[in-house]
Amino acid sequence: MASFLASSSQEGFDLVDDNNNYLFDRTVKKLGALADNEMFDLEPAYILGGKI
């Protein structure tokens, strides 16, 4: 798993908004960098059909 994540690009896991801007970059600018034990989550869950 570590090798997979280390060889992956951020863009491969990121989502884009309607203007093709990456959500992760915008979120970090708004909320700040994450600590080692934190993660961002979409609410409502995008995978369940929630609107971004």
Secondary structure as the mmCIF struct_conf table of DSSP 4:
data_model
#
loop_
_struct_conf.conf_type_id
_struct_conf.id
_struct_conf.beg_label_comp_id
_struct_conf.beg_label_asym_id
_struct_conf.beg_label_seq_id
_struct_conf.end_label_comp_id
_struct_conf.end_label_asym_id
_struct_conf.end_label_seq_id
HELX_RH_AL_P HELX_RH_AL_P1 ALA A 2 ALA A 6
TURN_TY1_P TURN_TY1_P1 SER A 7 SER A 7
BEND BEND1 SER A 8 SER A 8
HELX_RH_3T_P HELX_RH_3T_P1 GLN A 10 GLY A 12
TURN_TY1_P TURN_TY1_P2 PHE A 13 PHE A 13
STRN STRN1 VAL A 16 VAL A 16
TURN_TY1_P TURN_TY1_P3 ASP A 18 ASN A 19
BEND BEND2 ASN A 20 ASN A 20
STRN STRN2 TYR A 22 TYR A 22
HELX_RH_AL_P HELX_RH_AL_P2 LEU A 23 LEU A 31
HELX_LH_PP_P HELX_LH_PP_P1 ALA A 33 ALA A 35
TURN_TY1_P TURN_TY1_P4 ASP A 36 ASN A 37
BEND BEND3 GLU A 43 PRO A 44
HELX_RH_3T_P HELX_RH_3T_P2 TYR A 46 LEU A 48
TURN_TY1_P TURN_TY1_P5 GLY A 49 GLY A 49
#
